[in-house]
């Protein structure tokens, strides 16, 4: 009975040891395992069992990308201006064994490395270059820090300079300069606006003058066209009157011809025409002798002169 009890106790102890040494490694994590104090293996994500009293988990490593926000560091520029700059490092662990055994405190070591690298880079730049060359600073820091952290199992993906804080006097001078630049730009914009306004006004006057000239031109053309049309109509009317007169005369001659008028009738018609012609102002008429004889006028009269009082 005692043997059975001891056996049962041993089974319980073995089961307890087995279950208490079961480990589940989460996704994107890794466990560094030591056996008797010496590195043995690295567990990836999944179910694992370690040997009791022999194996131990030396370090749990997060394999995700992480962010290290470092405090502002005092740096001195090439032109001896002291300023404070803080930075942010984005990194991930690609080798858990190197991360566990490469350096005592990897994050602190990376922070010190970042500060040293930043001082070296800024020391070769002037204040103006520092304020306007963030991308250049970031790329140089990334290259230097990534190469230095490879033996620690750390991969640096990106380095960003957050804030550049110059001394108060320089900051005040920069603000005055920026204000002067803003005032200058405002004056330039105002001048440009006034210039554009004057240009638009001149263009408006020019277009108005052109339109007025075009309108006057069109009016002159229309007046000339009207005079031309009037003269044409008058000429056509006179031509039609002359044609009508000629037609009437032709018709009269035709009628005389058809009526077989004799010499005496023709002479009487001629006398009538001369009488009408003499009914004018300051007109001198020479009457043929044939008409004188037919009309029975006085033989001594050779001309008739009529004058208006």
matplotlib code that plots the C-alpha trace (Angstrom):
import matplotlib.pyplot as plt

x = [0.0, 2.8, 4.6, 1.4, 1.1, 4.8, 4.3, 1.2, 3.0, 5.9, 3.4, 1.8, 5.1, 6.2, 3.0, 3.3, 6.8, 5.8, 2.9, 4.8, 7.6, 5.3, 5.7, 3.8, 5.7, 3.4, 3.6, 6.4, 8.3, 11.2, 12.6, 16.4, 17.0, 20.1, 21.0, 23.1, 24.0, 25.0, 23.0, 21.1, 18.5, 16.0, 12.3, 10.0, 6.3, 4.4, 4.4, 7.7, 8.7, 11.9, 13.8, 13.2, 16.1, 18.4, 16.9, 15.8, 14.4, 17.3, 15.4, 12.1, 12.6, 9.9, 10.5, 8.1, 9.2, 9.7, 10.1, 12.8, 12.1, 15.3, 15.6, 17.0, 20.8, 23.0, 25.0, 27.4, 27.3, 30.4, 29.9, 29.8, 26.1, 24.8, 21.3, 19.3, 18.0, 15.9, 15.5, 13.3, 14.7, 12.5, 14.1, 13.5, 15.4, 16.4, 18.7, 17.5, 20.8, 22.9, 20.4, 20.6, 24.4, 25.7, 25.5, 24.3, 21.6, 20.9, 18.4, 20.7, 23.6, 21.6, 20.6, 24.2, 25.3, 22.5, 23.7, 27.3, 26.4, 24.2, 27.0, 29.4, 27.1, 26.0, 29.6, 30.3, 27.3, 26.5, 23.4, 21.6, 22.6, 21.2, 17.9, 17.4, 19.0, 16.8, 16.7, 20.5, 20.9, 18.4, 20.1, 23.5, 22.3, 20.5, 23.6, 25.9, 23.5, 22.4, 25.9, 26.9, 23.9, 24.2, 26.5, 23.7, 21.1, 19.2, 18.1, 17.5, 14.8, 14.4, 15.9, 14.0, 15.1, 12.1, 12.9, 15.8, 15.8, 18.4, 19.2, 16.7, 18.7, 19.0, 15.4, 14.3, 16.6, 15.1, 11.6, 12.5, 14.0, 10.9, 8.7, 10.7, 10.4, 6.7, 6.3, 8.5, 6.3, 3.2, 4.5, 5.5, 2.1, 0.4, 2.6, 1.8, -1.9, -1.8, 0.2, -2.3, -5.1, -3.5, -2.9, -6.5, -7.8, -5.5, -6.7, -10.3, -9.7, -7.9, -10.7, -13.3, -11.4, -11.2, -14.9, -15.7, -13.5, -15.1, -18.5, -17.6, -16.2, -19.3, -21.5, -19.4, -19.6, -23.4, -23.8, -21.7, -23.7, -26.9, -25.6, -24.5, -27.9, -29.6, -27.5, -28.0, -31.8, -31.8, -29.7, -32.0, -35.0, -33.4, -32.5, -36.0, -37.4, -35.0, -36.0, -39.7, -39.2, -37.3, -39.9, -42.6, -40.8, -40.2, -43.9, -44.8, -42.6, -44.0, -47.5, -46.7, -45.1, -48.1, -50.5, -48.6, -48.3, -47.4, -44.8, -47.0, -48.0, -44.3, -43.5, -46.3, -45.0, -41.6, -43.0, -44.8, -41.5, -39.7, -42.5, -42.1, -38.3, -38.7, -40.8, -37.7, -35.3, -32.8, -33.3, -32.5, -34.3, -33.5, -36.6, -36.2, -37.6, -39.9, -41.7, -42.1, -43.9, -46.2, -47.2, -47.8, -45.5, -44.0, -41.4, -39.0, -38.7, -35.6, -35.4, -37.4, -35.7, -37.5, -36.0, -37.4, -37.9]
y = [0.0, 2.4, 1.5, 2.4, 5.7, 6.6, 5.6, 7.8, 10.7, 10.3, 10.4, 13.5, 15.2, 14.2, 15.5, 18.8, 19.2, 18.5, 20.9, 23.6, 23.4, 23.8, 27.2, 28.8, 31.4, 34.1, 35.2, 37.7, 36.8, 34.5, 32.9, 32.5, 29.1, 28.3, 24.8, 24.7, 28.3, 28.0, 29.1, 26.2, 27.3, 30.0, 29.1, 30.5, 31.0, 27.8, 25.1, 24.1, 22.1, 22.8, 20.3, 21.1, 22.3, 22.2, 24.6, 28.1, 31.0, 33.5, 36.2, 36.9, 38.9, 41.0, 40.7, 43.5, 46.9, 49.1, 52.9, 54.4, 58.1, 59.6, 62.7, 65.9, 66.0, 69.1, 69.5, 72.2, 73.3, 74.1, 77.9, 77.3, 77.5, 75.2, 73.7, 70.7, 68.0, 65.0, 62.0, 58.9, 55.5, 52.8, 49.4, 45.7, 42.7, 40.3, 38.0, 37.2, 35.5, 38.5, 40.8, 38.7, 38.4, 41.2, 44.1, 44.4, 47.0, 47.3, 50.2, 52.3, 51.4, 52.5, 55.8, 56.6, 55.7, 57.9, 60.9, 60.4, 60.1, 63.2, 65.3, 64.2, 65.0, 68.4, 69.3, 69.4, 71.6, 75.3, 76.5, 77.3, 73.9, 72.2, 74.0, 73.2, 69.8, 67.4, 64.7, 64.8, 64.4, 61.6, 59.6, 60.0, 58.9, 55.9, 54.7, 55.1, 53.6, 50.7, 49.6, 49.9, 47.9, 44.9, 43.0, 43.5, 41.8, 45.1, 46.4, 50.1, 51.0, 54.7, 57.6, 60.9, 64.2, 65.5, 69.0, 71.3, 73.9, 76.7, 79.2, 81.9, 84.8, 83.0, 82.0, 85.6, 86.8, 84.1, 85.2, 88.8, 87.6, 85.6, 88.5, 90.8, 88.2, 88.0, 91.8, 91.8, 89.2, 91.1, 94.3, 92.4, 90.9, 94.3, 95.8, 93.0, 93.4, 97.1, 96.5, 93.9, 96.3, 99.1, 96.6, 95.5, 99.1, 100.0, 96.9, 97.9, 101.4, 100.1, 97.6, 100.4, 102.7, 99.9, 99.2, 102.9, 103.2, 100.1, 101.5, 104.8, 103.0, 100.9, 104.1, 105.9, 102.9, 102.7, 106.5, 106.1, 103.1, 105.1, 108.1, 105.7, 104.0, 107.4, 108.5, 105.2, 105.5, 109.1, 108.2, 105.3, 107.6, 110.2, 107.4, 106.1, 109.6, 110.1, 106.7, 107.5, 110.9, 109.3, 106.6, 109.2, 111.1, 107.9, 107.0, 110.5, 110.2, 106.8, 108.1, 111.0, 108.5, 106.2, 109.2, 110.1, 113.7, 116.1, 118.8, 121.5, 119.5, 118.7, 122.4, 123.3, 120.7, 122.2, 125.7, 124.4, 122.9, 126.2, 128.1, 125.9, 126.3, 130.0, 130.0, 130.2, 132.8, 134.7, 132.3, 133.3, 131.4, 131.4, 130.5, 128.9, 130.8, 127.9, 128.1, 131.9, 131.5, 128.8, 130.6, 133.9, 135.7, 139.0, 138.8, 141.1, 139.1, 136.9, 136.3, 136.3, 137.3, 137.0, 138.5, 138.1, 141.3]
z = [0.0, 0.8, -2.5, -4.4, -2.5, -3.3, -6.9, -7.1, -5.5, -8.0, -10.9, -9.6, -9.2, -12.7, -14.2, -12.2, -13.4, -17.0, -17.1, -15.2, -17.8, -20.8, -22.5, -25.3, -27.3, -28.8, -32.4, -33.2, -30.0, -29.3, -26.1, -25.6, -23.8, -21.7, -20.6, -17.5, -17.9, -21.6, -24.6, -26.0, -28.5, -29.4, -29.3, -32.0, -31.8, -30.6, -27.9, -26.2, -23.1, -21.2, -19.1, -15.4, -13.3, -16.4, -19.0, -18.3, -20.3, -20.4, -22.3, -23.9, -27.0, -28.8, -32.6, -33.6, -34.8, -31.8, -31.2, -28.9, -28.1, -26.8, -24.6, -26.1, -26.4, -26.2, -29.4, -30.7, -34.4, -36.5, -35.8, -32.0, -31.4, -28.7, -29.2, -28.0, -30.4, -29.6, -31.9, -32.5, -33.6, -35.2, -34.9, -34.7, -33.4, -36.1, -34.0, -30.4, -29.4, -30.4, -28.7, -25.5, -25.4, -27.6, -25.1, -21.5, -22.1, -25.9, -25.6, -23.5, -25.7, -28.7, -27.0, -26.2, -29.8, -31.2, -29.1, -30.1, -33.8, -33.6, -32.0, -34.7, -37.6, -36.2, -35.3, -39.1, -39.9, -39.4, -37.7, -40.9, -42.4, -39.3, -39.5, -43.2, -43.5, -41.5, -44.3, -44.5, -40.7, -40.7, -43.5, -42.0, -38.5, -40.0, -41.8, -38.8, -36.1, -38.3, -39.0, -35.3, -33.9, -36.3, -33.7, -31.1, -33.3, -33.9, -37.3, -37.4, -40.0, -39.6, -37.6, -37.2, -35.7, -33.8, -32.5, -33.0, -30.1, -30.6, -27.8, -26.9, -28.4, -31.7, -31.7, -31.1, -34.0, -36.2, -35.3, -36.2, -39.5, -40.3, -39.4, -41.7, -44.5, -44.0, -44.1, -47.3, -48.9, -47.9, -49.5, -52.6, -52.8, -52.2, -54.9, -57.3, -56.6, -57.3, -60.4, -61.6, -60.8, -62.9, -65.7, -65.7, -65.6, -68.5, -70.4, -69.7, -71.0, -74.1, -74.8, -74.3, -76.7, -79.2, -78.9, -79.2, -82.3, -83.8, -83.1, -84.7, -87.6, -88.0, -87.7, -90.4, -92.6, -92.1, -92.8, -96.0, -97.0, -96.4, -98.5, -101.2, -101.2, -101.4, -104.3, -106.0, -105.5, -106.7, -109.8, -110.5, -110.2, -112.6, -114.9, -114.8, -115.4, -118.4, -119.7, -119.3, -121.1, -123.9, -124.1, -124.3, -127.0, -128.9, -128.5, -129.8, -132.8, -133.4, -133.2, -135.6, -137.9, -137.8, -138.2, -141.4, -140.3, -143.1, -143.2, -141.8, -138.7, -137.9, -138.2, -135.9, -133.3, -133.6, -133.0, -129.9, -128.6, -129.2, -127.4, -124.3, -124.5, -124.7, -121.5, -119.3, -117.8, -119.9, -122.8, -126.4, -129.1, -132.9, -134.8, -138.2, -141.2, -142.1, -138.7, -139.1, -142.4, -141.2, -138.0, -139.7, -137.3, -138.0, -140.8, -139.0, -135.8, -135.7, -131.9, -128.7, -125.5, -122.2, -119.0, -115.6, -113.7]

ax = plt.figure().add_subplot(projection="3d")
ax.plot(x, y, z, "-o")
ax.set_aspect("equal")
plt.show()
